[in-house]
């Protein structure tokens, strides 16, 4: 069938062109918006789609064959399928002149596309969106031209490096060229805007008219901009003359994928054939033109057509240590890290993590081994041993049971289980029935019982974190082991005298998680339900003098246990941020973690419906409320000093209990 399609290709293009000229309606429907990207594809490109599918299938067959043992019954079948696909593509290359010229090197060998991806390149401090193509003998970086006058997709080559000349910069070289960071406030504001547009699209879906088209176009623009500014991990390559090029990606997983495939291809090359070469301008133009037909990634990875997950994911592990990362608004964030196992090839972690999902669709797992080599700052350069990923499908939300799965990667198998908890349930403040404990008990009752100004649990957790966690990367952001957190919770509730010993033996992220859990489970937020609306209104004031007066007056209106506990925590968070260069926790990162925890109102005062008729996603109420909560805490973190009445300040500073 594909053979017949190719034989008829020229006639099909001519026929489509005649129909467009004769019928305006046919011309209109032939201009298709591809998957919401609003890139108008030419008729030639559309008619090539079926053949393009064979190209992608061939790449998949190649990967399947690589990972199938030679003694497996499917191995000969896969070999036959790959041979048939390659012969078919070769016959097309021989018949279509532009493809033959762009896909054949001087020695007569076929040049095949191995991988392509949209990436962000750092050019003289500016971020540029590029489409990167890895061929069997070279790496090509291209820019997608703006389409004008009804023309199809076109690429402009920015640079290329023969694969034999590609080298990766070392850690030391990479660290010497810092990546410019985008303010987190700017990215958060953009996420809120994207969420609002998504909600407008949901409301307008009944009407399929121009309003919906305009909103979708606006959403694509905002998501593209967010994807441009969000990556911050450098992936640097150089040519034989030492000229370097820097890409920005969001994940160590992605960076390792590119390194692996380039190293593997270089090791398979015929050194005599691929040693060093340069393309003529005509050859380069032909190669760049062929990218339109050969590309396997046709659009920037936006979320417009994907179902997003907004919930809590509980992970349970059944080498030496692993990290977990999930995507959020199109880029990946490290969310959890297991403990390190030493001197064993079969670690049994049996650890649980609670991970918040924010528009997430993929969970990635990376396994590291510790190495002795150190950087100048003393930090270990750990080596990635294996990596794998699984898709987080919305239908998985239907069941409440643990779902067991195995991720196989590079000869390593990691067993894990997952279950989902909806966001409205996981964030619900639940008063404890057992008033003798500390979790779920009003803060005033706890301090009165303990005869203290600040609850013991807050003081002990802060003390332990300041003792050994101030330089922990992602402290308060990276999840601790859920079982350890629950053990500490039970110990504090039972007033266990050995809680200090328990804490000293646990990972510091579990202690940080326990502190966050305490504030999250308060029956009333630290900033109180009564004053919540006033805080959110005060932070929205545009006049800086009026805002400071309002926010300080509101803060000093808090009950004394709440105020003194907050000031104690605030001083601690400021000390954490002083180590931002090492722990990567800025004021904004800390405000993002603690803002909703300290301010989110109890259910009766929340704007979120108690029994929502629709699944709660990153809706207006969620995104705007959360943004406001973050901004309130960020405001107090950024204030150099908070003047408090002498009586309360003396009480805080000189109380023997504190």
Secondary structure, 3 states (H helix, E strand, C coil): CHHHHHHCHHHHHHHHHHHHHHCHHHHHHCCCEHHHCCCECCHHHHHHHHHHHHHHHHHHHHHHHHCCCCCCCHHHHHHHHHHHHHHHHHHHHHHCHHHHHHHECCCCCECCEEEEEEEEEEECCEEEEEEEEEECCEEEEEEECCCCCCCCCCEEEEEEEEHHHCEECCHHHHHCCCCCCCCHHHHHHHHHHHHHHHHHHHHHCCCCCHHHHHHHHHHHHHHHHHHHHHCCEEEEEECCCCCEEEEEECCHHHHHHHHHHHHHHHHHCCHHHHCCCCCCHHHHHHHHHHHHHHCCCCCCCCCCCCCCEEEEEEEEECCCEEEEEEEECCEEEEEEECCCCCCCCCCCCCCEEEEEEEEECEEEEEEEECCCCECCCCCECCEEEEEEEEECCHHHHHCCCCEEEEEEECCEEEEEEEEEEEHHHHCCCCCCCCCCCCCCCCHHHHHHHHCCCCCHHHHHHHHHHHHHCCCCCCCCCCECEHHHHHHHHHHHHCCCCCHHHHHHHCCHHHHHHHHHHHHHCCCCCCCCHHHHHHHHHHHCCCCHHHHHHHHHHHHHCCCHHHHHHHHHHHHHHHHHHCCHHHHCCCHHHHHHHHHHHHHCCCHHHCCCCCCCCCCCCCCHHHHHHHHHHHHHHHHHHHCCCCCCCHHHHHHHHHCCCC
